[in-house]
């Protein structure tokens, strides 16, 4: 890719709970701060009841420094869904909630962009 000498792979985390899960410096279960994690991608596996992954904290909107109005990734009953993102959690600590355990995979890395 032009402008890149290499691409660092993210570390996948299979979300095993249906409660809020924090990420700090890309590590699950650690309270984070703004700009410490890059969300590299989201994968939701096909399931009999379509799973969702909701981001409840970590990103800015045009009206809030940390928009907690939620961003929802919708799964499918027929195919796996994949979103390559590379989003920096510039609004606050990254928090996600999966609707079905073991169906959502979040790929993250620690950020070096702490601002």
NUDO-115929 format. One record per residue: residue number from 1; residue in three letters; x, y, z of N, C-alpha, C in turn. Coordinates in pm, whole numbers, plus 32768, in hexadecimal, padded with zeros to 4 digits. Layout:
BEGIN
R     i    aa   n.east   n.north   n.up   ca.east   ca.north   ca.up   c.east   c.north   c.up
R   NUM   Ala        X         Y      Z         X          Y       Z        X         Y      Z
...
This chain:
BEGIN
R     i    aa   n.east   n.north   n.up   ca.east   ca.north   ca.up   c.east   c.north   c.up
R     1   Unk     8053      7F8A   8000      8000       8000    8000     8057      807C   8000
R     2   Unk     8033      80DC   7FB4      807E       8159    7FB1     8077      819D   8039
R     3   Unk     80E9      81CC   806A      80EC       8213    80E9     8101      81BB   8162
R     4   Unk     8102      8136   8150      8112       80D9    81BF     8189      807E   81A4
R     5   Unk     81DE      806C   8207      824B       800C    81F8     821F      7F81   8222
R     6   Unk     81B8      7F7B   8276      817E       7EFC    829F     80F6      7F16   82DE
R     7   Unk     80AA      7EAE   82ED      8029       7EB7    832F     802D      7E5E   83AB
R     8   Unk     8016      7E98   841F      8018       7E4C    849B     7F92      7E06   84AC
R     9   Unk     7F94      7D82   84C0      7F14       7D3D    84D2     7EDA      7D5C   855B
R    10   Unk     7E57      7D5F   8561      7E13       7D70    85E0     7E09      7CEB   8629
R    11   Unk     7DE6      7CF1   86A7      7DD6       7C79    86F9     7D41      7C5E   8706
R    12   Unk     7D13      7BE8   86DA      7C84       7BCB    86E2     7C59      7BA4   876F
R    13   Unk     7BE4      7BD2   8796      7BA6       7BAC    8814     7B1B      7B78   87F6
R    14   Unk     7B02      7AFA   8819      7A7C       7AC1    880A     7A2D      7AEB   8885
R    15   Unk     79C2      7B34   8871      7974       7B6B    88E0     791D      7AFB   891B
R    16   Unk     793D      7AD3   8997      78F9       7A61    89D5     7889      7A8A   8A34
R    17   Unk     7871      7B0C   8A41      780B       7B3D    8A9D     77A8      7B94   8A51
R    18   Unk     7734      7BAC   8A8E      76D1       7C04    8A52     76BF      7C81   8AA9
R    19   Unk     7726      7CA2   8AF2      772A       7D1C    8B43     7799      7D75   8B0D
R    20   Unk     77A0      7DEE   8B40      7804       7E4E    8B10     7892      7E19   8B25
R    21   Unk     78E4      7E28   8ABE      7971       7DFF    8AC3     79C7      7E75   8A9C
R    22   Unk     7A20      7E9E   8AF6      7A7B       7F0E    8ADE     7AFB      7EDE   8A9B
R    23   Unk     7B3B      7F39   8A53      7BBF       7F21    8A19     7C1A      7F94   8A41
R    24   Unk     7C8E      7F74   8A77      7CF3       7FD7    8A99     7D75      7FB3   8A53
R    25   Unk     7DA9      800D   8A02      7E22       7FF5    89B3     7E14      7F75   8961
R    26   Unk     7D9C      7F5C   892F      7D82       7EE8    88DB     7D67      7E67   8926
R    27   Unk     7D6E      7E6A   89AB      7D60       7DF1    89FD     7CD3      7DE9   8A36
R    28   Unk     7C8C      7D78   8A21      7C05       7D6B    8A57     7C05      7D60   8AEF
R    29   Unk     7B9C      7D97   8B2D      7B8D       7D8E    8BBD     7BDA      7DF7   8C0B
R    30   Unk     7C15      7E56   8BC4      7C64       7EC1    8C03     7C1F      7F45   8BE4
R    31   Unk     7C0C      7F99   8C4A      7BD1       801C    8C34     7C30      8071   8BE0
R    32   Unk     7BFC      80AB   8B78      7C50       80F9    8B1E     7C37      818E   8B28
R    33   Unk     7C87      81D8   8ADE      7C7A       8269    8AD4     7C76      828D   8A40
R    34   Unk     7C53      8308   8A23      7C4D       8336    8999     7CD3      8321   8954
R    35   Unk     7CCD      82F5   88D8      7D40       82E6    887F     7DA3      827A   88A7
R    36   Unk     7D79      8216   88F5      7DD6       81AC    891A     7DC2      812A   88CC
R    37   Unk     7D57      8122   887B      7D36       80A6    8834     7D0C      80C5   87A5
R    38   Unk     7D38      8070   874A      7D08       8076    86C0     7CB0      7FFC   86A9
R    39   Unk     7C35      8014   8681      7BD8       7FA9    865E     7BF3      7F88   85CB
R    40   Unk     7C37      7F17   85B5      7C62       7EF2    852E     7BF3      7EB4   84DC
R    41   Unk     7B98      7E6E   851F      7B2E       7E2D    84D6     7ACB      7DE9   8531
R    42   Unk     7A58      7DCA   84F8      79ED       7D83    853E     79BE      7D12   84E3
R    43   Unk     79B0      7C9B   851D      7976       7C2A    84D4     7905      7BF3   8527
R    44   Unk     7894      7BDC   84E7      7822       7B9C    8528     7802      7B1F   84D9
R    45   Unk     7808      7AAE   851E      77EF       7A2E    84DD     775A      7A1A   84C6
R    46   Unk     773A      79D2   845A      76AE       79B1    843C     7675      7960   84B0
R    47   Unk     75FA      797D   84D3      75BD       793C    8546     7526      7932   852E
R    48   Unk     74E5      78CF   856D      7455       78BD    855F     7406      7939   8582
R    49   Unk     7432      7981   85E8      73FD       7A04    8609     746C      7A67   85ED
R    50   Unk     7456      7ABF   858E      74C1       7B1B    8565     74F7      7B68   85DC
R    51   Unk     7579      7B5C   85F3      75BB       7BA1    8662     75D7      7C32   863B
R    52   Unk     75E7      7C85   869F      7611       7D0F    8689     7685      7D2E   86E6
R    53   Unk     76D7      7D8E   86BF      7740       7DC3    8715     7728      7E59   871F
R    54   Unk     771B      7E8A   8799      76FF       7F17    87AF     7777      7F58   87F1
R    55   Unk     77A5      7FC5   87B5      780E       8016    87F3     77C6      807F   8847
R    56   Unk     77DE      807C   88C9      7796       80D6    8923     77EB      814C   8951
R    57   Unk     786C      8149   8933      78C3       81B7    895C     7945      81B0   890E
R    58   Unk     7981      8223   88F5      7A05       8226    88B9     7A17      8281   8842
R    59   Unk     79A9      82AC   8804      79B7       82FB    878B     796C      837F   8796
R    60   Unk     79A0      83E2   8753      7966       8469    8756     78F7      8476   86EE
R    61   Unk     789C      84D2   870B      783A       84FB    86A6     7849      8592   8696
R    62   Unk     77F9      85CB   863F      7802       865B    862B     77CB      86AA   86A1
R    63   Unk     7786      8668   86FF      774B       86AF    8770     7783      8684   87F8
R    64   Unk     77D7      861D   87FA      7808       85EB    887B     7899      85BE   8871
R    65   Unk     78E5      85DA   88D9      7971       85AE    88DE     7978      8516   88E3
R    66   Unk     791A      84D6   892A      7910       8445    892E     787E      8422   8916
R    67   Unk     785F      83F9   889D      77D5       83DD    8877     77AC      8355   88AD
R    68   Unk     774E      8352   8909      771F       82D4    8943     7694      82AE   890F
R    69   Unk     766F      82E2   8899      75EC       82C1    8860     75EE      823A   8819
R    70   Unk     765F      81FB   8810      7670       8172    87DE     7677      8169   8745
R    71   Unk     76D5      8117   871C      76E4       80F3    868F     76D4      805C   8687
R    72   Unk     767A      802C   8634      7657       7F9E    8632     7683      7F5E   85AE
R    73   Unk     76CD      7EEF   85BB      76F0       7E9B    8548     768E      7E26   8549
R    74   Unk     7647      7E13   84DA      75E3       7DA9    84D1     761B      7D2D   848E
R    75   Unk     7601      7CB9   84CB      762A       7C3A    8491     75C0      7C04   8432
R    76   Unk     75CF      7B87   840D      7576       7B48    83AD     755D      7AB7   83D8
R    77   Unk     74F0      7A7F   83A8      74D4       79F2    83C3     750F      7998   8356
R    78   Unk     753E      79D2   82E9      756B       7981    8277     7600      798D   8256
R    79   Unk     7641      79F8   8281      76CF       7A07    825E     7718      7A55   82CA
R    80   Unk     779B      7A3B   82D5      77EE       7A8A    8330     77F9      7B17   82F9
R    81   Unk     77FF      7B77   8353      780C       7C04    832D     7893      7C36   835F
R    82   Unk     78D9      7C87   830E      795E       7CBA    8332     7969      7D4D   830D
R    83   Unk     7999      7D9D   836C      79B0       7E2C    8357     7A40      7E4C   8379
R    84   Unk     7A97      7E69   8317      7B1D       7E9A    8335     7B13      7F2F   8354
R    85   Unk     7B47      7F5B   83C7      7B2A       7FE3    83F3     7BA4      803E   8404
R    86   Unk     7C00      801A   845B      7C71       8070    8481     7C41      80F4   84BC
R    87   Unk     7BEA      80ED   8521      7BB4       8161    8565     7BFE      8177   85E8
R    88   Unk     7C29      81F1   8601      7C68       8219    8680     7BFB      8245   86E0
R    89   Unk     7BFF      8213   875B      7B98       8237    87BD     7BB5      82C2   87F7
R    90   Unk     7BA6      8326   87A7      7BCB       83AE    87CE     7B6C      83EF   8830
R    91   Unk     7AF7      83B4   8846      7A95       83F2    889E     7A9C      83C5   892F
R    92   Unk     7AD5      8351   8949      7ADA       831B    89D1     7AFF      8289   89CC
R    93   Unk     7AFA      8247   8A3E      7B17       81B8    8A44     7AB6      8169   89EE
R    94   Unk     7AE9      8103   89A7      7A96       80B2    894F     7A48      804B   89A1
R    95   Unk     79C4      8048   898C      796D       7FE6    89CE     790F      7FAC   8965
R    96   Unk     7903      7F27   8965      78AB       7EE3    8906     784F      7E84   8952
R    97   Unk     77DC      7E64   8914      777D       7E02    894A     7750      7DA8   88D8
R    98   Unk     7761      7D25   88EB      7732       7CC2    8888     76A9      7C90   88B4
R    99   Unk     7651      7C78   8853      75CB       7C47    8875     75C8      7BB0   8886
R   100   Unk     7629      7B6A   884A      7631       7AD8    8854     76C2      7AB4   8875
R   101   Unk     76D6      7A65   88DB      775D       7A3D    8903     77A0      79E7   8897
R   102   Unk     7820      79FB   8884      7876       79AE    882A     7857      79BF   8796
R   103   Unk     780A      7A21   8770      77EC       7A38    86E2     7830      7AB5   86AB
R   104   Unk     785F      7B0D   8704      789C       7B8B    86D9     7932      7B88   86F7
R   105   Unk     7981      7BB2   8696      7A11       7BB9    86A5     7A3B      7C4A   868D
R   106   Unk     7A87      7C81   86EB      7AB7       7D09    86E1     7B4F      7D03   86D5
R   107   Unk     7B85      7D47   8671      7C15       7D48    865B     7C4B      7DD2   8682
R   108   Unk     7CA8      7DD5   86E0      7CDD       7E53    8714     7D75      7E50   871E
R   109   Unk     7DB1      7EC6   8725      7E3F       7ED4    8746     7E4D      7F4F   879D
R   110   Unk     7EB9      7F53   87E9      7ED8       7FCA    8837     7EFF      803B   87D8
R   111   Unk     7ED8      80B2   87FB      7EF6       8127    87A9     7F73      816D   87DD
R   112   Unk     7FBC      81A7   8783      802C       81FC    87AA     8009      828F   8796
R   113   Unk     7F89      82AC   8783      7F5C       8333    8766     7F22      837A   87DE
R   114   Unk     7F4A      8358   8858      7F10       8398    88CE     7F1E      842F   88C3
R   115   Unk     7EAA      8473   88C9      7EA9       8504    88BC     7E5F      8541   8931
